[in-house]
């Protein structure tokens, strides 16, 4: 028998639960993550430029996220079927908490992860990002025809995405273990999420998710921008959909058969999400549903998708 869903707490207040200035171990870890990432600018040979670049990136990252999230939420409300009915214990949005968590856990973490590559690029130095497909090829494929090179690179992207999917499933599940749960629980203050919830995460969880962005400063990696950038854009927009709280049949229909994560699927994680590595009724996938299928961590998402597609609101 599957464990029951965690009951909603009366009067649940995401901002009060966040307690961003509380002197506790969770905030100490998160503060240390942000401090170390920004202090790393001192290691660059142009530290002032590095910090100025990182500060600019915070503004650009937050502007891109909030503008696209709000646009997506507007579209979802206009065209979609709501999954959970709003209740006193799970209101539709905790906007102030979503915004604050996103700035602290997303903007202030991604910016320093990308700052070295952005700073070096502004100085005319090489980075891992390239527009030239040939330069992104391993030695044995440098002289291949362009279509074969594109196919090879596309295959590498698919393999990389599969590895990232496995990593993110187990990373996410690990953060539901009682030892790491304090560093992830505030994301679950949003029991009835909106698109603004997608990156309302702790700095520690953000670092565990986005640390590969450091590789953009390593020229040997060679990320081909025409294929790499659309993948990142798709991931950003997909995350908006996963958290918007609505089902859009135009997206649900194509994504679900491909085992790509959907709003119907991921909303279960917010409705039920709680501490527990073995609480298998809440789902843990972040990119695809494959690991949830293989590990048996998917309770009723298929029936929810059907109910949502029929325009039925689900209560909490």
Secondary structure as GFF3:
##gff-version 3
##sequence-region A 1 316
A	DSSP	alpha_helix	14	18	.	.	.	ID=ss1
A	DSSP	alpha_helix	25	39	.	.	.	ID=ss2
A	DSSP	three_ten_helix	40	43	.	.	.	ID=ss3
A	DSSP	alpha_helix	47	79	.	.	.	ID=ss4
A	DSSP	beta_strand	81	82	.	.	.	ID=ss5
A	DSSP	alpha_helix	95	102	.	.	.	ID=ss6
A	DSSP	pi_helix	103	107	.	.	.	ID=ss7
A	DSSP	alpha_helix	108	122	.	.	.	ID=ss8
A	DSSP	beta_strand	129	130	.	.	.	ID=ss9
A	DSSP	three_ten_helix	134	136	.	.	.	ID=ss10
A	DSSP	three_ten_helix	139	141	.	.	.	ID=ss11
A	DSSP	alpha_helix	146	174	.	.	.	ID=ss12
A	DSSP	three_ten_helix	181	183	.	.	.	ID=ss13
A	DSSP	three_ten_helix	185	189	.	.	.	ID=ss14
A	DSSP	three_ten_helix	195	197	.	.	.	ID=ss15
A	DSSP	alpha_helix	203	210	.	.	.	ID=ss16
A	DSSP	three_ten_helix	211	217	.	.	.	ID=ss17
A	DSSP	three_ten_helix	219	221	.	.	.	ID=ss18
A	DSSP	beta_strand	223	224	.	.	.	ID=ss19
A	DSSP	alpha_helix	225	243	.	.	.	ID=ss20
A	DSSP	beta_strand	246	247	.	.	.	ID=ss21
A	DSSP	alpha_helix	249	257	.	.	.	ID=ss22
A	DSSP	alpha_helix	263	272	.	.	.	ID=ss23
A	DSSP	alpha_helix	290	295	.	.	.	ID=ss24
A	DSSP	alpha_helix	301	309	.	.	.	ID=ss25
###
